[in-house]
Amino acid sequence: MNTPPAPLQILALNDAEDSENRIHSDEVARRYGFSSALVSGVNLFGYLTQPLVRQYGEQFLHRGMLDVVFLKPAYQNDLLTLRSESLGQESSSRSHVTCAYNEQGALLAKLESWLPAELPAINTLANGEPGKNISARPEISDQTIQVNLPGPLLHWRPKAEDNAAHVSVQRDQSPIYQGEHSHVHPYYLLEMCNAALKNMYLMPAWVHTASKLTLRDSVRVGRDYRIKAIPTNKWVRKGHEFISLYLVFHCDNAVVLEVEHTAIYKLAD
C-alpha cells in the first residue's frame, strides 16, 4: 500500500547569509520587495525529503524521480509543516506529493516524488564534452548565457564532514547520512547544482525556482563525481529573467544523477 509519510514540522533556517547570492541577505532581499532574507531553495528541498526518507530509508535516494517547485519564499524561523499525499499511480511503486506550508497556511514549495517501473532514457546531452575551463567568470546576463554550450567540468568528492555540516543545518536525524560512506544529503546534492551554475557565472542576486532530478544510483560520501552543466533555455517572464540548465553527475563511467535546474538570474526591478 502506498501510504503517505507522517507530517513533520521544522523551523526554517537561513544558513546562506554569507553566500555569494545576496538574496539571502536582508538588505538585498528587501530591495526586491521581500520582507527579509530568503531561505535557500536547496534547504527547503532538503526539508521536503525528510518525511520521505523516514518512511522509505535509503531506497528513496537510490533510484527515482524528484520534481520540486518553489512557489513562495520561506524566511528565517518560519515554522514549516510538511504534509504528504499518496498519488497512487499504478505505473509507480511509490508516488507522493509533499508540500511545505508556513504558519499562515501558505503553500511555499511542493515536491512530487515517484519510482517508475522504468526510468526515462538518459539525455543525449550527458555524453557531450564539457566546456573549457575559464579564467574568470562573466556576470550572468542574456548576452553571456550561451544556450547548449557546456560549462567547465566541476569535480566533486563529497567529504563526510561536509555532509555532516549539511545534515546539521537540516537537523536531520536519519542514520543513512552518517559515516564515511554514507548517502549524500539531498540538500547537499542540490546545492552542488547551484555550485555548477556558479562555476559558470557571477550571480549577484538570484532565486532558485525549480528542479527535476532523475536518480539512477546512490550518491555517496568519498566517491569522485564529475558534474557537467549545460544551459538549455533562457527567457523573460513578468520582467524576471530565467535560465534553465541540464546537469549530469558521472561516477566512474556511469550517469548517477540528471537534473533540470531552473532559476531567476535577474529579478525584475
N, C-alpha and C positions, 0 to 999 in steps of 0.2 A: 504494500500500500504506500502511495506517495504522500506520506504525512508531512505537513509543513513543520518547520522548526519552531520551537517555542519563542515567544517575543523576548526582546532583550533591550535594556536601556543602558546608555553610556553618555558621559559628558564629553562634548566635542572639545578638542584641543587644537589650538593653532601652534604647531611646532615649527612653523616656517617663517617666523617673524624676521629672521636674519638672512633669508634666502635672496637670491638674485631677483626673484619675482616680487616686485614691490607691492603687488596687490594684496600680499599677506601682511602689509604694514597699515596701520590706521590712517596715516596721513594720505597715502596714495589711494587707498580704497575709498575714503570719504570724498576725495576729489572726483571719483567716478560715480558718486551717488550712493555708495553703500554706507551702512551705519558704522561699520568698523572693519578691521582686517578680516579677510575671508579665511576660513579653514580650508585646507587644500582638498581638492577632489580625490587625490590618491588616498588621503587619510579617511575620507568618507567611504571610499571603496573598501578599504580595509575593515571598517566597522560593519559594512553590509555583508561581508563574507563571514563574519564571526558566528552568527547563529547557524549558518550552513555547515561550517567546519565542525561545529559542536555536534551536529546531527550525523554528518557523513564521514568525519575524520579525514585521514589523508587521501582517501579515494576522491574527495572533492577537488583536490589540487593535482590529481594525476592525469585526468582526462576530462574534457567537457568544454562547454561554451559559456561565456560570461559576457553579458551585454549591459553596461551601466550608462546611465544618463544623469546629469546633474541639472536640476531644474531651478533651484533657488539656493542662495548662499546659506551656509552654516557659519555661526560665529562662536568665538571662544566661550566656553561654559554653557552653550546650548545643551539642554537635556534632550538627547535624541532617543526616540522609540523606534526600534527596528521590528517590523512585522512581516511575516512571510505568508504567502498563499500558494497552495498547490495548483498547478495548471492542468495536471492530469493528462498530459499528451500521450497517446498510445505509441507514438514513434520514439519516445524518450523514456529511459528508465528512471529519470528524475526530472522534474521541471517545476520551478518555483519563481515567483516574483517577490522580491524582498524590498521593502520601502522604508526610507528614513523620514520620520516626522519630527518637527520641533515641538516645543511645549504648547504652541498655539494651534497645533494640528496641521500646519502647512507641510505639504509634501516637498522634501528637499532633493531627494535622489531616489532612483529606482534601479534595482539590479535584477535582470532576468537571467536565470542560470538553468542549464539543462545538459543532459548527457544523451546525445542522439545515438541511435544504433550504429551510425557510421558518421564520422566527422567529414566535413567538406574537403574537397581536394585542396592540396597546398597551392597557394597563389603562385603563379609563374614568376612573379617579382622576387620570390625567395631565392631563386638561382642566379640572379644577375650579379655582376661585380659591384662591390661597394665604390663609393666615390673616393677621390683623392683626399689626403689629409690637407687641412687648411691651416695657414699660419695665424690668421686672425679671423674671428667670427664676424660676419657682417650683421648689422642690426636688421632684424626681420622687417620686411616690407613686401608690397606687391612686386616690386622690382627684383628683390633678392631671392624670392621664392621661385625656384625653377622646378615646375611640376615634372615628375618622372625622372629627375636627376638625383641619384642616391647620394646621401651624405656620407661622411667618413665613417669607417667602421669603429664601433665602440667595443673595447674589450672589457669584460667584467668577470671577476672572480669573487662572488659574494663571500664575505668572511662571517664567521659565527658571531663575532662581537658586533658587527654592523647589523646583522639580522636581529640580534638580541635588542639593540637600541630601538629598532622599528617596532618590535614586539612590545617593548616597554612603553613606547608612546601610545600604542593601541590598548595597553593594559589587558593584553590577550593572554589567557591562562592555558591555551591549548598546548599539550605536550609535543605536538608534531613540529613545533618551531624551536625545540631545544636540542642542543648537541651539535657536534662537529659536522654531521652530515644531514642536518635537519632540512625540512622544506623551507624555502624562502617565503616570508610572509607576503600575501597579496599586495599589501601596502607598498612594500619594498619593490616588488615586481613591477607594479605600475609606475612607481617613482623612476625606475630605470628607463621607462618610455619617455618620461619628461626629460631625463638626463640625455637621451639620444637626440631629442629635439633641441635642447640647449647646446648640444655638441655641434649643432649646425648654425645656430643663430644667437645673437644677443637679443634678449627679450625682456624689456624693462618692466612691463606690467601686462599680464595675460591671465586668461581664465580657461581652465580645462573644462570642456563641456560634455564629452562622451568618450567611451572606449568599448570596443568589442574584442574579446580575447578568445582565441582558439587554443586551448591547452592540449598539446599532443603527448606530453610526458611531464614528469615532475621536474620542477626547477629546484635545485638543492644547493646548500652551502658547500663551498670548497671545490666546485666544478668550474671549468672555464667556459665562458659563453662569448659569442660574437654577436653583436647587435647591429643590425643594418636598418636604417630609416630612409624612407623614400617619400617625399611629398607627392600626394596623388591628386590633390584638388586645392583650390583657393577660391573664395567667394566673399561677397559682401551681403549682409542682411541686417536691415534696420540700423545701418550705419556701422555695425560691427564688422571687422574683417577677420575671416576664418581661414584656418589651414587644417587639412586632414593629411595624415601620414599612414603609410603601411610600414609596420615594424616586424622584423623576423629575428628570433633568437635561435642561433645554432649552438649545439653542443656536440663536439666531435664533428661528424658529418651529417647529423640529424637535425631536422627542424623540431624544436620542442615547444615553441610558442609563436603565434602570429597575433598581431594586434592592429586594429584600425583605431587610430587615435585622433581626436578632434579637439581643437582649441580656438578660442578667440584670441588672436595675437595682437589685435589693436581694438580697444574698446571705443565706442562712439563717444565723441566729446559732449 
